[in-house]
């Protein structure tokens, strides 16, 4: 399943070569649509690392990503779960942060307000 999130780029890290066959690039987005800003880290892997070359901090973007999760058992036998947001497309938006959207609310048909 794919998700999207709009926000402002805060940080774009350099590409890390993890092994001969795997590289990744992390970047951080600020989501200002809620009551409190959320700082969210994404990663791009392999040939998608280069897509971030066309962006800079403070750019307003829409990120298309997949949510990934995996289990890992530490040496003490404790199972940990790790989640990653795997970005596969980043699109530049306008110069302002998008307005928050409200979902799951019922509207009065006689009410012409947008919320």
Secondary structure as GFF3:
##gff-version 3
##sequence-region A 1 115
A	DSSP	beta_strand	2	12	.	.	.	ID=ss1
A	DSSP	beta_strand	16	19	.	.	.	ID=ss2
A	DSSP	beta_strand	22	31	.	.	.	ID=ss3
A	DSSP	beta_strand	38	45	.	.	.	ID=ss4
A	DSSP	three_ten_helix	46	54	.	.	.	ID=ss5
A	DSSP	beta_strand	60	73	.	.	.	ID=ss6
A	DSSP	beta_strand	79	92	.	.	.	ID=ss7
###
